[in-house]
Amino acid sequence: MLSYIFRLAVDFERKHGYWPNMLYLNTEHFRHWHQEFENPDDFDEISRRLHMEIIISVDALHPHVAWIPNRRQAIAS
């Protein structure tokens, strides 16, 4: 699953020119992915290394990535 998420992020960066900062998963994807890690803290480390916030959403039929400006970027615009 991690390789799939990484591929989504790389494809996003190629298309838009910048890395996504949001990862959307539904609860089933999240449970499946979380079980791949021996230590639950590893999941947080992966999130930090990917530089993406993980959002659990019932609307996420498939994992997908996006970029949303943070508060400082939104104020500067």
DSSP file (Angstrom, degrees, kcal/mol; ACC not computed):
  #  RESIDUE AA STRUCTURE BP1 BP2  ACC     N-H-->O    O-->H-N    N-H-->O    O-->H-N    TCO  KAPPA ALPHA  PHI   PSI    X-CA   Y-CA   Z-CA
    1    1 A M     >        0   0    0      0, 0.0     4,-2.4     0, 0.0     5,-0.2   0.000 360.0 360.0 360.0 -37.2    0.0    0.0    0.0
    2    2 A L  H  >  +     0   0    0      1,-0.2     4,-2.6     2,-0.2     5,-0.2   0.907 360.0  50.8 -61.6 -40.7    2.9    2.4    0.8
    3    3 A S  H  > S+     0   0    0      2,-0.2     4,-2.2     1,-0.2    -1,-0.2   0.874 109.5  51.4 -65.0 -35.6    4.2    2.0   -2.7
    4    4 A Y  H  > S+     0   0    0      2,-0.2     4,-2.2     1,-0.2    -2,-0.2   0.926 111.1  47.4 -64.8 -45.2    0.8    2.7   -4.2
    5    5 A I  H  X S+     0   0    0     -4,-2.4     4,-2.2     1,-0.2    -2,-0.2   0.919 111.9  50.4 -62.2 -44.2    0.5    5.9   -2.1
    6    6 A F  H  X S+     0   0    0     -4,-2.6     4,-2.6     1,-0.2    -1,-0.2   0.907 108.7  52.0 -61.7 -41.5    4.0    7.0   -3.1
    7    7 A R  H  X S+     0   0    0     -4,-2.2     4,-2.5     1,-0.2    -1,-0.2   0.895 108.0  52.2 -62.4 -40.4    3.1    6.4   -6.8
    8    8 A L  H  X S+     0   0    0     -4,-2.2     4,-2.2     1,-0.2    -1,-0.2   0.924 111.4  47.2 -59.0 -44.2    0.0    8.6   -6.4
    9    9 A A  H  X S+     0   0    0     -4,-2.2     4,-2.5     2,-0.2    -2,-0.2   0.908 111.9  48.8 -66.9 -42.5    2.2   11.4   -4.9
   10   10 A V  H  X S+     0   0    0     -4,-2.6     4,-2.4     2,-0.2    -1,-0.2   0.920 112.0  49.2 -63.9 -43.5    4.9   11.1   -7.6
   11   11 A D  H  X S+     0   0    0     -4,-2.5     4,-2.0     2,-0.2    -1,-0.2   0.898 110.8  51.1 -61.8 -40.4    2.2   11.2  -10.3
   12   12 A F  H  X S+     0   0    0     -4,-2.2     4,-2.8    -5,-0.2     5,-0.4   0.930 110.1  49.3 -61.5 -46.0    0.6   14.3   -8.7
   13   13 A E  H  X S+     0   0    0     -4,-2.5     4,-2.7     1,-0.2    -2,-0.2   0.900 109.8  51.2 -63.2 -40.9    4.0   16.0   -8.5
   14   14 A R  H  < S+     0   0    0     -4,-2.4    -1,-0.2     1,-0.2    -2,-0.2   0.900 115.5  42.5 -61.2 -40.4    4.7   15.3  -12.2
   15   15 A K  H  < S+     0   0    0     -4,-2.0    -2,-0.2    -5,-0.2    -1,-0.2   0.895 129.3  24.4 -74.2 -40.9    1.3   16.7  -13.2
   16   16 A H  H  < S-     0   0    0     -4,-2.8    -3,-0.2     2,-0.3    -2,-0.2   0.640  97.2-121.6-104.8 -17.7    1.2   19.8  -10.9
   17   17 A G  S  < S+     0   0    0     -4,-2.7     2,-0.3    -5,-0.4    -4,-0.2   0.535  83.6  72.9  88.2   5.1    4.9   20.5  -10.3
   18   18 A Y  S    S-     0   0    0     -6,-0.3    -2,-0.3    -5,-0.1    -1,-0.2  -0.989  84.9 -99.7-150.1 155.7    4.7   20.3   -6.5
   19   19 A W        -     0   0    0     -2,-0.3    -9,-0.1     1,-0.1   -10,-0.1  -0.486  40.7-113.5 -76.1 139.7    4.3   17.5   -3.9
   20   20 A P        -     0   0    0      0, 0.0    47,-0.3     0, 0.0    -1,-0.1  -0.349  19.0-162.6 -68.6 154.5    0.8   16.9   -2.4
   21   21 A N        +     0   0    0     45,-1.5    32,-3.1    31,-0.1     2,-0.4   0.360  67.8  63.8-118.4   3.6    0.3   17.6    1.3
   22   22 A M  E     -aB  53  66A   0     44,-2.1    44,-1.8    30,-0.3     2,-0.5  -0.988  55.0-168.7-131.0 138.5   -2.9   15.7    1.9
   23   23 A L  E     -aB  54  65A   0     30,-2.8    32,-3.3    -2,-0.4     2,-0.5  -0.992  11.5-157.7-125.3 122.7   -3.6   11.9    1.7
   24   24 A Y  E     +aB  55  64A   0     40,-3.2    40,-1.7    -2,-0.5     2,-0.3  -0.883  19.6 163.4-105.0 127.2   -7.3   10.8    1.8
   25   25 A L  E     -a   56   0A   0     30,-2.6    32,-2.9    -2,-0.5    35,-0.2  -0.962  32.1-126.8-134.4 151.5   -8.1    7.3    2.9
   26   26 A N     >  -     0   0    0     -2,-0.3     4,-2.6    34,-0.3     5,-0.2  -0.497  40.5 -97.6 -88.9 173.3  -11.3    5.6    4.0
   27   27 A T  H  > S+     0   0    0      1,-0.2     4,-2.6     2,-0.2     5,-0.2   0.852 123.2  53.0 -62.5 -35.0  -11.4    3.7    7.3
   28   28 A E  H  > S+     0   0    0      2,-0.2     4,-2.4     1,-0.2    -1,-0.2   0.928 110.7  45.9 -67.1 -44.6  -10.9    0.4    5.6
   29   29 A H  H  > S+     0   0    0      2,-0.2     4,-2.8     1,-0.2     5,-0.2   0.922 113.2  51.5 -61.0 -43.3   -7.8    1.5    3.7
   30   30 A F  H  X S+     0   0    0     -4,-2.6     4,-2.9     2,-0.2    -2,-0.2   0.931 110.9  46.8 -61.0 -46.8   -6.5    3.1    6.9
   31   31 A R  H  X S+     0   0    0     -4,-2.6     4,-1.8     2,-0.2    -1,-0.2   0.924 113.7  48.6 -61.0 -44.7   -7.0   -0.1    8.9
   32   32 A H  H  < S+     0   0    0     -4,-2.4     4,-0.5     1,-0.2    -2,-0.2   0.934 115.6  43.1 -61.6 -46.8   -5.4   -2.2    6.2
   33   33 A W  H >< S+     0   0    0     -4,-2.8     3,-1.3     1,-0.2     4,-0.3   0.906 111.1  54.7 -66.5 -42.4   -2.4    0.1    5.9
   34   34 A H  H >< S+     0   0    0     -4,-2.9     3,-1.4     1,-0.3    -1,-0.2   0.837 101.4  59.2 -62.5 -33.7   -2.0    0.5    9.7
   35   35 A Q  T 3< S+     0   0    0     -4,-1.8    -1,-0.3     1,-0.3    -2,-0.2   0.681  91.8  69.8 -69.9 -16.9   -1.8   -3.3   10.1
   36   36 A E  T <  S+     0   0    0     -3,-1.3     2,-0.4    -4,-0.5    -1,-0.3   0.656  88.5  77.4 -73.5 -14.8    1.3   -3.3    7.8
   37   37 A F    <   -     0   0    0     -3,-1.4     6,-0.0    -4,-0.3     4,-0.0  -0.829  66.0-155.5-102.9 132.4    3.3   -1.6   10.5
   38   38 A E  S    S+     0   0    0     -2,-0.4    -1,-0.1     1,-0.2     3,-0.0   0.899  88.6  42.2 -67.7 -41.0    4.7   -3.5   13.5
   39   39 A N  S >> S-     0   0    0      1,-0.1     3,-1.9     0, 0.0     4,-0.6  -0.931  76.7-142.6-111.7 124.8    4.8   -0.3   15.6
   40   40 A P  H >> S+     0   0    0      0, 0.0     3,-0.9     0, 0.0     4,-0.8   0.801 101.9  64.3 -56.4 -28.1    1.9    2.2   15.5
   41   41 A D  H 3> S+     0   0    0      1,-0.2     4,-1.9     2,-0.2     5,-0.2   0.783  88.7  68.8 -65.8 -25.0    4.4    5.0   15.7
   42   42 A D  H <> S+     0   0    0     -3,-1.9     4,-2.4     1,-0.2    -1,-0.2   0.862  92.6  58.7 -59.7 -35.4    5.8    3.9   12.4
   43   43 A F  H <X S+     0   0    0     -3,-0.9     4,-2.0    -4,-0.6    -1,-0.2   0.918 105.8  47.4 -62.0 -44.2    2.6    5.1   10.8
   44   44 A D  H  X S+     0   0    0     -4,-0.8     4,-2.2     1,-0.2    -1,-0.2   0.878 110.5  53.2 -64.2 -37.2    3.2    8.7   12.1
   45   45 A E  H  X S+     0   0    0     -4,-1.9     4,-2.7     2,-0.2    -2,-0.2   0.901 107.0  51.2 -64.7 -40.8    6.8    8.5   10.9
   46   46 A I  H  X S+     0   0    0     -4,-2.4     4,-2.5     2,-0.2    -2,-0.2   0.919 108.6  52.1 -61.6 -43.0    5.6    7.5    7.4
   47   47 A S  H  X>S+     0   0    0     -4,-2.0     5,-1.8     1,-0.2     4,-0.8   0.917 111.7  46.3 -59.6 -43.8    3.2   10.5    7.4
   48   48 A R  H  <5S+     0   0    0     -4,-2.2     3,-0.5     1,-0.2    -2,-0.2   0.910 112.9  49.5 -65.4 -42.1    6.0   12.9    8.3
   49   49 A R  H  <5S+     0   0    0     -4,-2.7    -2,-0.2     1,-0.2    -1,-0.2   0.860 111.8  48.0 -67.6 -34.2    8.4   11.4    5.7
   50   50 A L  H  <5S-     0   0    0     -4,-2.5    -1,-0.2    -5,-0.2    -2,-0.2   0.656 104.2-134.9 -76.5 -15.1    5.7   11.7    3.0
   51   51 A H  T  <5 +     0   0    0     -4,-0.8     2,-0.4    -3,-0.5    -3,-0.2   0.890  63.2 123.8  59.5  41.5    5.1   15.3    4.1
   52   52 A M      < -     0   0    0     -5,-1.8     2,-0.4    -6,-0.2   -30,-0.3  -0.991  61.7-131.7-133.5 140.7    1.3   14.7    3.9
   53   53 A E  E     -a   22   0A   0    -32,-3.1   -30,-2.8    -2,-0.4     2,-0.6  -0.722  28.9-132.4 -82.7 139.3   -1.5   15.0    6.4
   54   54 A I  E     -a   23   0A   0     -2,-0.4     2,-0.5   -32,-0.2   -30,-0.2  -0.851  21.1-168.7-101.5 124.3   -3.6   11.9    6.5
   55   55 A I  E     -a   24   0A   0    -32,-3.3   -30,-2.6    -2,-0.6     2,-0.6  -0.946  12.5-148.5-113.9 126.4   -7.4   12.4    6.4
   56   56 A I  E     +a   25   0A   0     -2,-0.5     2,-0.4   -32,-0.2   -30,-0.2  -0.859  29.3 170.4 -94.5 120.5   -9.8    9.6    7.0
   57   57 A S    >   -     0   0    0    -32,-2.9     3,-1.2    -2,-0.6   -30,-0.1  -0.995  41.1-147.8-137.7 133.0  -12.9   10.2    5.0
   58   58 A V  T 3  S+     0   0    0     -2,-0.4   -32,-0.1     1,-0.2    -1,-0.1   0.718 102.6  62.6 -68.4 -19.2  -16.0    8.0    4.2
   59   59 A D  T 3  S+     0   0    0    -34,-0.1     2,-1.5     1,-0.1    -1,-0.2   0.584  76.7  97.7 -81.0 -10.8  -16.1    9.8    0.8
   60   60 A A    <   +     0   0    0     -3,-1.2   -34,-0.3     1,-0.2    -3,-0.1  -0.619  43.3 171.3 -83.5  90.1  -12.7    8.4   -0.2
   61   61 A L  S    S+     0   0    0     -2,-1.5    -1,-0.2     1,-0.1   -35,-0.1   0.866  76.0  16.4 -65.7 -34.7  -13.6    5.4   -2.3
   62   62 A H  S    S-     0   0    0     -3,-0.2    -1,-0.1   -37,-0.0   -38,-0.1  -0.958 100.1 -90.5-132.2 150.7  -10.0    5.0   -3.3
   63   63 A P        +     0   0    0      0, 0.0     2,-0.3     0, 0.0   -38,-0.2  -0.372  55.5 169.6 -57.8 138.2   -6.9    6.6   -1.8
   64   64 A H  E     -B   24   0A   0    -40,-1.7   -40,-3.2    -4,-0.0     2,-0.3  -0.986  24.1-138.1-149.7 160.2   -6.1    9.9   -3.3
   65   65 A V  E     +B   23   0A   0     -2,-0.3     2,-0.3   -42,-0.2   -42,-0.2  -0.787  21.4 168.9-118.1 160.0   -3.8   12.9   -2.8
   66   66 A A  E     -B   22   0A   0    -44,-1.8   -44,-2.1    -2,-0.3   -45,-1.5  -0.946  29.6-121.3-156.5 171.6   -4.3   16.6   -3.0
   67   67 A W        +     0   0    0     -2,-0.3   -15,-0.0   -47,-0.3    -2,-0.0  -0.993  26.5 176.6-126.3 126.0   -2.6   19.9   -2.1
   68   68 A I        -     0   0    0     -2,-0.5    -2,-0.1     0, 0.0     2,-0.0  -0.996  34.0-114.2-126.8 130.5   -4.4   22.4    0.1
   69   69 A P        -     0   0    0      0, 0.0     2,-0.1     0, 0.0    -2,-0.0  -0.337  30.8-124.4 -63.4 142.5   -2.7   25.6    1.2
   70   70 A N     >  -     0   0    0      1,-0.1     4,-2.5     4,-0.0     5,-0.2  -0.301  35.0 -92.3 -78.2 174.6   -1.9   25.9    4.9
   71   71 A R  H  > S+     0   0    0      1,-0.2     4,-2.2     2,-0.2     5,-0.2   0.883 125.7  50.3 -58.9 -42.6   -3.2   28.8    6.8
   72   72 A R  H  > S+     0   0    0      1,-0.2     4,-1.9     2,-0.2    -1,-0.2   0.894 112.3  47.4 -63.8 -39.4   -0.1   31.0    6.3
   73   73 A Q  H  > S+     0   0    0      2,-0.2     4,-1.0     1,-0.2    -1,-0.2   0.887 111.5  50.9 -68.7 -38.1   -0.1   30.4    2.6
   74   74 A A  H  < S+     0   0    0     -4,-2.5     3,-0.2     1,-0.2    -2,-0.2   0.883 111.0  48.1 -66.9 -38.5   -3.8   31.2    2.4
   75   75 A I  H  < S+     0   0    0     -4,-2.2    -1,-0.2     1,-0.2    -2,-0.2   0.883 109.1  53.8 -69.1 -38.1   -3.4   34.5    4.3
   76   76 A A  H  <        0   0    0     -4,-1.9    -1,-0.2     1,-0.3    -2,-0.2   0.735 360.0 360.0 -68.4 -22.8   -0.4   35.5    2.1
   77   77 A S     <        0   0    0     -4,-1.0    -1,-0.3    -3,-0.2    -2,-0.1   0.485 360.0 360.0 -73.0 360.0   -2.5   35.0   -1.1
